[in-house]
């Protein structure tokens, strides 16, 4: 009997020890998991709720409350011009929707730069900066960069025409007249999306100041205009550029020779016997 009691006691002590070991292991795992969760929570980036489109939407489409939804966006990387409330995005409700100025993909945040003001259309007037004007330039396959121009690109504008040189000669000259001018439309296409196909345009519309518009109008009426595409990240400033035919062919310019006026000599004639002699005297005006 005593042997059975001892065996039961030993088994009980073993089970109790095993239970303590399992409980201790469980507590250690739980504490480790809590520590990992606390570390992840400390490293988590705070987010905010903003409005995004719920479908792919293209240029010129109306943006209505049915086209947007709320998403969470990382607050430190929040772009400028987002909308946090429906009142900000649609202050007049569905009666005056906004119009999309740039194509957007599904779940892309709605930015103020990509939509018009409520009730405003997507015409060129909404793309012009304050104090700027739109001016159309006639182009062809050679002067229009082979059709690779898109709205939003920047171009240098060159004028080619006849000019009178300093020595009175009429010669053909090519000159840079405007630098890094922004294109706002190509033909009737004002959409600068990546899906824009290269086409041979007949006109491009640029954004310019009134003074630049006057210069471009004069240049277009007196010669030919050609466009040169400027790189997207190019921030260099082009200086004064002018090339004539002589410079193009490497012919040196002829130096203008100015002849000095002949010195005036005043004399008087006097007779000495049968001989007439001229004697120099100071000239008087």
C-alpha positions, 0 to 999 in steps of 0.5 A: 500500500505504501508502495502504491502511495509513493508511486502516486506521489511521485507521478503527481510531483512529476505532473505538477512540475511539467505543468509549471514548466508548460505554464512558464514557457507559455508566459515567456512566449506571450511576453515575447509576442507582446514585446514584438507587438509593442515594437511594431506599434512604435515603428508604425507610421501614423495614417490619416483618412483622405479621399481617393478615386475608386475607379480609373478616371480620365481627363475631362470626366466629372468627379462625383461623390460616387467616384470617390472613397476614403483610404488611409494614407501615411501622414508623413508622406501626405502630398499637398492638396488632398481632401480629408472631408466630403465637404472639402471635396464637394462643397456644393454637393453633386450639383456642382461636380469637379472635372478631372484635369489629369487621368487618375488610377483606382485608389489614387488620392484626389489632389487639388491640382488634378481637378477643377474647382466645383462647377468649373470646366476643364478648358484651357482657362483653368490651366493658365497661371495668373497673368499668363495668356495662351498663344497658338503656334503653327508647326509641322513635322520638322518644326514640331519635334516630329510629333513628340510634343505633349501638353506640359512639356517645355520648349525653346522657340527659334525664329528664322527670317531675313535680317539686315546686318550692320553693313547693310546686307540682307541675310537669313538669321536663326535666333532663340527668342523664347526659352523654356515655354510651357505647352498647354495644348497640342492641337485640341488635346490638352491631356498630358497623360502617358497614354497620349499618342505621338501625332503630327500636330498642326498647332501647339498652344503655349503659355506666355506673358502678354509681352511674350505673346506680342513677340511671338505674334511678330515673329510668326508673321515675319518668319518661321518658328521652330520648337526644340524640346527641353528636358524634363529636369533641365534647369539651365538658362539658355543665353543669347543664341543667333546664327547666320549663314556666314557663321554657320559656314565658318566664314569670318566676318569682313571688318569694316574699313573706315578711311580717315578724311583727307587733311585739308591744305590751304595755300595762296599763290604769289608770283615771283617774277615769271614763276607762280609759287603756292605758299601753305597758310593756316586754314580758316573755317 
